[in-house]
Structures are given as structure tokens and as C-alpha cells.
Amino acid sequence: VGHFARLVNNSDAEKLADNELALYYRVRNGQVKFATNAFFFQEGHGEAYEEAEFGIFRVNDKGEPLLTGLAGDDFEVIAPE
């Protein structure tokens, strides 16, 4: 689980602590957005994701997050049968 620590300028991104990871974000309509607001899943599996509360991300070396899965409020990964 990630937690916000601080804002960093792009020029200072290489000065992160060992336990920090820079995430690229965008501001849309006055709100901070990470990655995408969409998650595509196989047809017929939508019901399994209705209880999703959290996104699971991979982050590349440029700080760009990629949504790779969803989890419930207990952090259990949702994996439909």
C-alpha cells in the first residue's frame, strides 16, 4: 500500500529516498489522476469487479503507473474464475 509523502519537481526525482517511488500524475478538472480511470476485463466478468475498492499498479522507471488489477476492501486481489 502506497502513501503520499511529498511533491517533487521532475529535476529532483533522482533524489528520492530508498523507500520512495516517484509517480507521474496529471491534473484533470482540478483533480489529481494517476494512470487511467478505466480497467478492461473479459466479457462476463464484470460482476466480480463490482466490489473493487483499490487498484493494483506496476510503475515503470519513468514513474508511469499501469493499472494491472483490482482489489477489494480487504486488499484481496479480485481474480474471477
C-alpha positions in Angstrom: 0.0 0.0 0.0 1.4 3.3 -1.1 1.1 6.5 0.9 1.6 10.1 -0.2 4.9 11.5 1.1 5.6 14.7 -0.8 5.6 16.5 -4.1 8.9 16.5 -6.0 9.9 18.5 -9.1 11.0 16.4 -12.1 14.6 17.7 -11.7 14.6 16.3 -8.1 13.1 12.9 -8.9 16.5 11.2 -8.7 17.0 12.4 -5.1 14.3 10.1 -3.7 14.9 8.2 -0.5 15.3 4.4 -0.8 11.8 3.8 0.4 10.2 6.4 -2.1 8.9 5.9 -5.6 8.0 8.8 -7.9 4.6 8.6 -9.6 3.7 10.6 -12.6 0.3 12.2 -12.4 -2.0 14.5 -14.3 -4.4 17.2 -13.1 -7.9 16.9 -14.8 -10.7 19.2 -13.8 -8.9 20.2 -10.7 -8.3 16.6 -9.5 -5.1 14.6 -9.4 -5.3 11.5 -11.6 -2.9 8.5 -11.6 -2.8 6.2 -14.6 -6.2 5.5 -16.1 -9.7 5.6 -14.8 -10.5 2.5 -16.8 -9.9 -1.2 -16.3 -10.7 -3.6 -19.1 -11.7 -7.2 -18.2 -13.0 -10.2 -20.1 -16.7 -10.0 -21.1 -18.9 -11.7 -18.5 -16.5 -11.0 -15.6 -17.9 -7.5 -14.7 -19.8 -8.7 -11.6 -16.7 -10.0 -10.0 -15.2 -6.4 -10.0 -18.2 -4.6 -8.6 -16.9 -4.6 -5.1 -13.4 -3.3 -6.1 -12.1 -0.6 -3.8 -8.4 -0.5 -4.7 -6.2 -0.5 -7.8 -3.1 -2.6 -8.2 -0.3 -0.8 -10.2 3.0 -1.5 -11.7 5.3 1.5 -12.1 7.9 1.9 -14.8 11.3 3.7 -14.4 9.7 6.9 -15.6 7.1 6.9 -12.8 4.2 6.0 -15.1 1.7 3.7 -13.3 -0.1 1.0 -15.1 -3.3 -0.4 -13.6 -2.9 -4.2 -13.6 -5.7 -5.4 -11.3 -8.3 -4.5 -8.7 -8.7 -5.5 -5.1 -11.5 -5.5 -2.5 -11.6 -3.5 0.7 -9.6 -6.3 2.4 -6.8 -5.9 -0.2 -7.7 -9.3 -1.6 -6.9 -9.4 -5.3 -10.0 -9.9 -7.4 -9.4 -12.9 -9.7 -12.6 -14.1 -11.4 -12.9 -17.8 -12.1 
